[in-house]
Amino acid sequence: MPRLRFLRAVSLTEGLSFLLLLLVAMPLKYAWGYPHAVQYLGWAHGALFLTLHGLLLQALVGGRLPFKTVCLIALAAWLPTGPFFADRLLRTQPPR
């Protein structure tokens, strides 16, 4: 799998895990008293978030993505639906 396609997959998975954390795990914890959902999904989301930023750093240092694109994708990861919009940036990147 090419590296940018893998970066896209991790970015979208991280975005999905963020939405699941906010929309499923948090209500399970606070409305129904099931804290394990947040514990496990939060751990998975954190691992994906760190993996995404590590891959972005590799893409920047390796010259596969410009600095501006890396910054926009990194900032988008902090928003619940940001990675889905940032995916457009990754899809339109010419191969380097």
Buried (B, 14 or more C-beta within 10 A) or exposed (E): EEEBEEBBBBBBBBBBBBBBBEEEBBEBBEEEEEEEBBEEBBEBBEEBBEBBBEBBEEBBEEEBBBEEBBEBBBEBBEEEEBBBEBBEBBEEBEEE
